[in-house]
Amino acid sequence: MMPPAAQTILVTGGAGFIGCNLADRLAERGYRVRILDSLARPGVETNLQWLTERHGERIEPVTSDLRDEETASRAAREVHGAFHFAAQVAVTTSLDDPRADFDANLRGTFNLLEALRTTDGGVPLIFASTNKVYGNLPDLQFGPGTNGYEPADAQLAQFGLDETRPLDFHTPYGCSKGAADQYVLDYSRSFGMRTAVIRMSCIYGERQLGTEDQGWVAHFLISAMEGRPITLFGDGWQVRDVCTVDDTCDMYLAALDRIDAISGRAFNWGGGPTNAVSLRAVLDEIGVILDSKPHFEVEGWRAGDQRWFVADTRAIDTALQLPPRTDWRKGLRALSDWLASEREFAASAIELSSQKVAAL
């Protein structure tokens, strides 16, 4: 097997939150990491600068856009693996401009698939999908629990939602990511490519530029640290299984190592039932950490919002032999400590963030 130092791994959206953390881990392993990012999201250039300062020539920045076929073709040349994070990531933005959402999420993914297929169909591709492919779960019954909404189905409450759940795309964002999800899986079936899909729940951690539309855990914490009010959409009792970016990077690295065992499959990923927590509970814990209760107000529900989503991660845990997730309280405190030591990053993040938050 070729040593890491002789291999190039492509990370699209590699200046973004998860992408830059994974690129850092790949470079630490000794890989050369090609970062393809349009730098369209304000603030992510600081993540790219951080990577190049840490790893020098192991980081190969490419500032361009996958919506351009030639860009995708060049990015795919002579790579030994690819992680695809580049995307339009907000439900609200997809409703404002569905065409741009389509182009970024579906056309960009198709261009990358074609580039890899025609360049070297054996290159592993791992795609970052979303729990939004399951829609807002209208057929499930939810009631109040001790922490927030809970499903009436006892098994669902115990283990979370697994991959047998029918797909149900809501909003342009759900459609574009869901269609891309299916294209990635079909290129394994139709062309024998080594692909896998990871349907992620709520990921949080260092270097996350949390805003009202995406990255709500970081947004809550940064806003509270800066003394800014927070707006909850819905009633705040929505439940998500939050997961640290460190655990998520461990998973993605394991997926690359075991791509032949998981090729052609989609997996749900998140913190699982032990990290299922409501938005209000996260705010309460932030109050404990900061010794000051965050100020918040409540507004109406947003389109496609799920009252509850918890990923059943048993399939991916077994396939990749993963350890248990980090406890959410420990992870939240670690993020608070990091932000306190990186006040410049926190200050720049709050400039990019509004006071309204969706549980994305």
ZATI-517243 format. One record per residue (C-alpha): x, y, z. Coordinates in nm, 2 decimals. Example, Ala and Ser with C-alpha at 12.3 -4.5 7.8 and 13.67 -1.06 7.14 Angstrom:
<nodes>
       x       y       z
    1.23   -0.45    0.78
    1.37   -0.11    0.71
</nodes>
This chain:
<nodes>
       x       y       z
    0.00    0.00    0.00
    0.12    0.35   -0.09
    0.23    0.55    0.22
    0.02    0.85    0.31
    0.31    1.09    0.22
    0.27    0.97   -0.14
   -0.11    1.01   -0.15
   -0.33    1.32   -0.22
   -0.67    1.33   -0.06
   -0.92    1.58   -0.20
   -1.15    1.76    0.05
   -1.41    1.97   -0.11
   -1.54    2.24    0.12
   -1.22    2.19    0.30
   -1.21    2.54    0.45
   -1.55    2.49    0.61
   -1.61    2.36    0.96
   -1.59    1.98    0.93
   -1.38    2.00    0.62
   -1.09    2.19    0.78
   -1.09    1.97    1.09
   -1.08    1.66    0.88
   -0.81    1.81    0.65
   -0.60    1.89    0.97
   -0.63    1.52    1.08
   -0.54    1.40    0.73
   -0.23    1.62    0.71
   -0.13    1.50    1.06
   -0.14    1.15    0.92
    0.10    1.26    0.65
   -0.13    1.29    0.35
   -0.11    1.58    0.10
   -0.45    1.74    0.12
   -0.60    1.92   -0.17
   -0.85    2.18   -0.04
   -1.11    2.28   -0.30
   -1.32    2.56   -0.17
   -1.49    2.86   -0.33
   -1.44    3.06    0.00
   -1.80    3.19   -0.06
   -1.90    3.15    0.31
   -1.77    3.45    0.50
   -1.50    3.38    0.75
   -1.38    3.04    0.62
   -1.06    3.19    0.48
   -0.94    3.20    0.84
   -0.97    2.82    0.85
   -0.77    2.78    0.53
   -0.50    3.01    0.67
   -0.49    2.81    0.99
   -0.44    2.49    0.79
   -0.16    2.63    0.57
    0.02    2.77    0.88
    0.00    2.43    1.05
    0.09    2.21    0.76
    0.27    2.41    0.50
    0.31    2.23    0.17
    0.10    1.94    0.27
   -0.20    2.17    0.21
   -0.28    2.24   -0.15
   -0.54    2.52   -0.17
   -0.76    2.54   -0.48
   -1.00    2.84   -0.47
   -1.27    2.74   -0.72
   -1.62    2.60   -0.75
   -1.74    2.25   -0.83
   -2.03    2.39   -1.03
   -1.76    2.43   -1.30
   -1.70    2.10   -1.48
   -1.33    2.18   -1.56
   -1.27    2.27   -1.20
   -1.41    1.93   -1.09
   -1.20    1.76   -1.35
   -0.88    1.93   -1.24
   -0.95    1.87   -0.87
   -1.00    1.50   -0.92
   -0.67    1.44   -1.10
   -0.42    1.21   -0.93
   -0.61    1.19   -0.60
   -0.63    0.88   -0.39
   -0.94    0.96   -0.20
   -1.21    1.23   -0.18
   -1.43    1.37    0.09
   -1.72    1.58   -0.04
   -1.84    1.86    0.20
   -1.88    2.15   -0.05
   -2.24    2.25   -0.04
   -2.50    2.51    0.02
   -2.59    2.42    0.38
   -2.90    2.62    0.49
   -3.26    2.54    0.45
   -3.35    2.91    0.46
   -3.11    3.00    0.18
   -3.25    2.71   -0.04
   -3.60    2.87    0.00
   -3.47    3.21   -0.10
   -3.27    3.08   -0.40
   -3.36    2.72   -0.50
   -3.17    2.74   -0.83
   -2.84    2.83   -0.66
   -2.90    2.55   -0.40
   -2.96    2.30   -0.68
   -2.65    2.40   -0.86
   -2.42    2.39   -0.56
   -2.56    2.07   -0.41
   -2.67    1.85   -0.70
   -2.48    1.98   -1.00
   -2.16    2.02   -0.80
   -2.19    1.66   -0.67
   -2.26    1.53   -1.02
   -1.96    1.71   -1.16
   -1.74    1.55   -0.90
   -1.88    1.20   -0.95
   -1.82    1.23   -1.32
   -1.47    1.37   -1.28
   -1.38    1.08   -1.05
   -1.55    0.82   -1.26
   -1.37    0.92   -1.58
   -1.04    0.99   -1.42
   -1.01    0.68   -1.19
   -1.32    0.50   -1.09
   -1.15    0.33   -0.81
   -1.09    0.65   -0.60
   -1.30    0.63   -0.28
   -1.56    0.91   -0.24
   -1.73    0.97    0.09
   -2.02    1.21    0.08
   -2.15    1.43    0.36
   -2.53    1.40    0.35
   -2.79    1.52    0.60
   -3.07    1.39    0.82
   -3.29    1.63    0.62
   -3.33    1.35    0.36
   -3.59    1.20    0.60
   -3.81    1.50    0.59
   -4.00    1.63    0.90
   -4.12    1.28    1.00
   -4.49    1.36    0.98
   -4.61    1.01    1.04
   -4.44    0.97    1.37
   -4.61    1.07    1.70
   -4.42    1.28    1.95
   -4.50    1.39    2.30
   -4.33    1.58    2.58
   -4.05    1.41    2.76
   -3.82    1.50    3.04
   -3.58    1.67    2.80
   -3.79    1.77    2.51
   -3.99    1.59    2.24
   -3.99    1.21    2.25
   -4.13    0.96    2.00
   -4.42    0.75    2.12
   -4.25    0.44    1.97
   -4.04    0.29    2.25
   -3.78    0.13    2.02
   -3.73    0.45    1.82
   -3.68    0.64    2.15
   -3.43    0.38    2.26
   -3.21    0.35    1.95
   -3.30    0.64    1.72
   -3.38    0.65    1.35
   -3.21    0.39    1.13
   -3.13    0.37    0.76
   -3.44    0.17    0.67
   -3.65    0.49    0.72
   -3.80    0.59    0.39
   -3.65    0.90    0.23
   -3.88    1.21    0.22
   -3.72    1.52    0.08
   -3.86    1.85    0.22
   -3.75    2.20    0.11
   -3.52    2.26   -0.19
   -3.22    2.19    0.04
   -3.36    1.85    0.13
   -3.42    1.78   -0.24
   -3.08    1.88   -0.36
   -2.89    1.70   -0.08
   -3.12    1.40   -0.11
   -3.08    1.37   -0.48
   -2.70    1.41   -0.45
   -2.71    1.14   -0.18
   -2.88    0.90   -0.42
   -2.65    0.98   -0.71
   -2.35    0.89   -0.49
   -2.50    0.56   -0.40
   -2.60    0.48   -0.76
   -2.25    0.55   -0.89
   -2.14    0.26   -0.68
   -2.42    0.04   -0.82
   -2.40    0.15   -1.18
   -2.02    0.21   -1.22
   -1.86    0.01   -0.94
   -1.72    0.32   -0.77
   -1.62    0.30   -0.41
   -1.86    0.55   -0.25
   -2.03    0.59    0.08
   -2.29    0.83    0.22
   -2.30    0.98    0.57
   -2.63    1.13    0.68
   -2.53    1.36    0.95
   -2.72    1.50    1.25
   -2.59    1.81    1.44
   -2.21    1.84    1.45
   -2.04    2.10    1.66
   -1.69    2.19    1.78
   -1.38    2.40    1.72
   -1.36    2.63    1.41
   -1.74    2.64    1.36
   -1.87    2.97    1.24
   -2.22    2.91    1.38
   -2.50    3.13    1.24
   -2.88    3.15    1.26
   -2.90    2.91    0.96
   -2.64    2.65    1.04
   -2.43    2.54    1.34
   -2.67    2.62    1.61
   -2.47    2.48    1.90
   -2.17    2.71    1.83
   -2.40    3.00    1.76
   -2.58    2.96    2.09
   -2.25    2.94    2.28
   -2.08    3.23    2.10
   -2.38    3.45    2.13
   -2.41    3.38    2.50
   -2.04    3.45    2.56
   -2.08    3.78    2.39
   -2.40    3.86    2.58
   -2.62    3.87    2.27
   -2.98    3.75    2.27
   -3.08    3.43    2.09
   -3.40    3.35    1.90
   -3.54    3.00    1.91
   -3.75    2.90    1.61
   -4.03    2.67    1.72
   -4.07    2.62    2.09
   -3.71    2.52    2.17
   -3.81    2.17    2.28
   -3.68    2.02    1.95
   -3.44    1.74    2.02
   -3.12    1.66    1.83
   -2.84    1.41    1.89
   -2.54    1.65    1.89
   -2.19    1.51    1.81
   -1.84    1.66    1.84
   -1.64    1.73    1.53
   -1.36    1.52    1.68
   -1.58    1.21    1.69
   -1.70    1.29    1.34
   -1.35    1.31    1.20
   -1.26    0.98    1.37
   -1.56    0.83    1.18
   -1.46    0.98    0.84
   -1.10    0.86    0.88
   -1.23    0.51    0.96
   -1.46    0.53    0.66
   -1.17    0.59    0.43
   -0.97    0.31    0.59
   -1.26    0.07    0.55
   -1.41    0.19    0.23
   -1.43   -0.15    0.07
   -1.64   -0.28    0.36
   -1.89    0.01    0.34
   -1.90    0.09   -0.03
   -2.24    0.15   -0.17
   -2.40    0.21    0.17
   -2.56    0.50    0.35
   -2.53    0.55    0.72
   -2.69    0.77    0.98
   -2.44    0.96    1.20
   -2.47    1.17    1.51
   -2.43    1.16    1.89
   -2.70    0.89    1.92
   -2.96    0.85    2.20
   -2.71    0.93    2.48
   -2.65    1.27    2.33
   -3.01    1.35    2.24
   -3.08    1.70    2.39
   -3.33    1.98    2.34
   -3.23    2.33    2.23
   -3.35    2.46    2.57
   -3.13    2.20    2.76
   -2.83    2.32    2.56
   -2.91    2.68    2.66
   -2.94    2.57    3.03
   -2.61    2.40    3.02
   -2.45    2.70    2.86
   -2.58    2.90    3.15
   -2.41    2.66    3.39
   -2.08    2.68    3.20
   -2.08    3.06    3.18
   -2.25    3.11    3.52
   -2.49    3.34    3.34
   -2.83    3.24    3.18
   -2.84    3.32    2.81
   -3.12    3.56    2.70
   -3.35    3.42    2.43
   -3.69    3.47    2.27
   -3.92    3.24    2.08
   -4.05    3.27    1.72
   -4.26    3.05    1.49
   -4.15    2.72    1.34
   -3.94    2.71    1.02
   -4.02    2.51    0.71
   -3.92    2.14    0.73
   -3.80    2.16    1.10
   -3.80    1.83    1.27
   -3.94    1.82    1.63
   -3.71    1.53    1.70
   -3.42    1.36    1.52
   -3.18    1.11    1.68
   -2.96    0.89    1.46
   -2.94    0.52    1.52
   -2.57    0.48    1.47
   -2.55    0.10    1.54
   -2.48    0.02    1.17
   -2.19    0.26    1.13
   -2.05    0.18    1.47
   -2.04   -0.19    1.39
   -1.91   -0.14    1.03
   -1.63    0.09    1.14
   -1.57   -0.04    1.49
   -1.62    0.30    1.65
   -1.61    0.39    2.02
   -1.90    0.56    2.20
   -1.95    0.94    2.13
   -1.83    1.21    2.36
   -2.08    1.32    2.62
   -2.25    1.64    2.50
   -2.19    1.83    2.83
   -1.82    1.75    2.81
   -1.81    1.85    2.44
   -1.99    2.17    2.51
   -1.75    2.27    2.79
   -1.45    2.19    2.57
   -1.59    2.41    2.30
   -1.64    2.69    2.55
   -1.28    2.66    2.68
   -1.15    2.67    2.32
   -1.36    2.98    2.23
   -1.24    3.15    2.55
   -0.88    3.09    2.43
   -0.96    3.20    2.08
   -1.14    3.53    2.14
   -1.04    3.66    1.79
   -1.21    3.37    1.62
   -1.52    3.40    1.84
   -1.54    3.78    1.77
   -1.52    3.72    1.39
   -1.78    3.45    1.42
   -2.03    3.67    1.60
   -1.99    3.93    1.33
   -2.11    3.68    1.08
   -2.40    3.55    1.29
   -2.75    3.70    1.34
   -2.96    3.66    1.65
   -3.19    3.40    1.50
   -3.12    3.02    1.50
   -3.27    2.72    1.32
   -3.21    2.37    1.45
   -3.04    2.25    1.14
</nodes>
